Amino acid sequence: MTEDNLNEQNNCDFSDISILVVEDDLTSGILLSRILETTNPNKMDFAKNSDQALELFQTNKYDLVLMDMTLYGSQYNGVELTKKFKEMYPSIPVIFQTARAFLHEKEECLSSGAEDYVSKPLQKNVLLNTMAKYIPQTVQKV
């Protein structure tokens, strides 16, 4: 993602939305933070591993989860973690954001119960429009 893409205008307003981002890579986490800050989310929490993600998910209410597939050094990978999330709260949308872009990997993500999948490198408008599909009452799209 270029700085120009990051600065693209969007009409997404996530001010009523609480988002959990599960991402083990610091650079990707910073990029996601910068993208999501443009939507003014009500709450945005980050977990760098599955243990942190489970703790946050069990003690907070989220409207949407952005999930990395790999989660190096974690007890669970993103697919396993999504299955656990869906057992607890099946109605909360999970969107994978991952560099693993082969068709079988996308299918594995979706078979975990996730609603959608966005491949890295992230494109701001693709990510936000994908998120908006699952929280349409609070979002206006161009």
C-alpha positions in Angstrom: 0.0 0.0 0.0 1.3 3.4 -0.9 0.9 6.6 1.1 -1.5 7.8 -1.7 -3.7 4.8 -1.2 -3.7 5.3 2.6 -4.8 8.9 2.1 -7.7 8.1 -0.3 -11.0 9.5 0.9 -13.7 7.2 2.1 -17.2 7.7 3.4 -17.0 4.9 5.9 -18.1 5.8 9.4 -17.5 3.1 11.9 -18.1 5.4 14.9 -20.6 2.9 16.4 -18.4 -0.1 15.7 -16.0 -2.0 18.0 -13.3 -3.9 16.1 -10.9 -6.6 17.2 -7.8 -6.9 15.0 -5.8 -10.1 15.4 -2.4 -9.6 13.7 1.0 -10.9 14.7 3.0 -8.7 12.3 3.8 -5.2 13.7 4.1 -3.6 10.3 0.7 -5.0 9.2 -0.8 -4.0 12.5 0.4 -0.4 12.1 -1.0 -0.3 8.6 -4.4 -1.6 9.7 -4.5 0.9 12.5 -3.8 3.8 10.1 -6.5 2.5 7.7 -9.1 1.9 10.4 -8.4 5.3 12.2 -9.8 7.0 9.0 -13.2 5.4 9.8 -13.3 6.7 13.4 -14.2 3.4 15.1 -15.8 3.5 18.5 -13.3 0.9 19.8 -10.3 -0.8 18.2 -8.3 -3.5 20.0 -5.3 -5.3 18.8 -4.1 -8.8 19.7 -0.7 -10.1 18.5 -1.4 -13.8 19.4 -4.2 -16.2 19.9 -4.1 -16.0 23.8 -4.5 -12.2 23.7 -7.3 -12.5 21.1 -9.2 -15.0 23.2 -8.9 -13.0 26.3 -10.1 -9.8 24.5 -12.9 -11.6 22.7 -14.2 -13.1 25.9 -14.2 -9.9 27.9 -15.3 -7.3 25.4 -18.1 -6.9 22.9 -17.0 -6.6 19.2 -19.0 -6.0 16.1 -16.3 -7.3 13.7 -13.0 -9.2 13.8 -10.2 -8.8 11.4 -8.1 -12.0 11.5 -4.7 -12.9 10.2 -4.3 -16.5 9.1 -0.9 -17.5 10.3 -0.3 -16.0 13.8 3.3 -17.2 14.3 4.2 -18.2 17.8 0.5 -18.6 18.9 -1.3 -21.5 20.4 -3.9 -21.4 17.6 -3.6 -20.1 14.0 -6.3 -17.8 12.6 -8.4 -20.6 11.2 -8.5 -22.5 14.6 -9.1 -19.2 16.4 -12.0 -18.3 14.2 -13.6 -21.6 14.9 -13.3 -20.9 18.6 -14.8 -17.4 18.1 -17.7 -18.8 16.1 -18.5 -21.4 18.8 -18.8 -18.5 21.3 -20.5 -15.8 19.2 -21.5 -17.1 15.7 -23.1 -13.9 14.6 -19.9 -11.7 14.9 -18.4 -11.3 11.4 -14.8 -12.4 10.9 -12.8 -11.2 7.9 -9.5 -12.7 7.2 -6.7 -10.3 6.0 -3.7 -12.4 5.0 -0.8 -12.7 2.6 -1.7 -16.3 2.0 -3.5 -16.0 -1.3 -3.8 -19.5 -2.8 -7.3 -20.7 -3.5 -7.1 -23.6 -1.0 -5.9 -21.2 1.7 -8.9 -18.9 1.0 -11.2 -21.8 1.1 -9.6 -22.9 4.5 -10.3 -19.5 5.9 -13.9 -19.4 4.8 -14.5 -23.0 5.9 -13.6 -21.9 9.5 -16.8 -19.9 9.6 -15.3 -16.5 8.5 -17.6 -14.3 6.4 -14.9 -13.0 4.0 -11.3 -12.7 3.0 -9.1 -9.9 1.9 -5.6 -10.6 0.6 -2.4 -8.6 1.4 -1.0 -6.3 0.4 -4.1 -4.5 1.7 -5.9 -1.9 -0.4 -7.7 0.5 1.8 -11.0 0.7 -0.2 -11.2 -3.0 -0.7 -10.7 -3.6 3.0 -13.2 -1.0 4.1 -15.8 -2.0 1.5 -15.5 -5.6 2.6 -16.0 -4.6 6.2 -19.0 -2.4 5.2 -20.8 -5.4 3.8 -21.1 -6.8 7.3 -21.9 -3.6 9.1 -24.0 -1.7 6.5 -26.2 0.2 9.0 -23.3 2.4 10.0 -21.5 2.8 6.7 -22.0 4.9 3.6 -20.1 3.8 0.5 -19.1 6.1 -2.4 
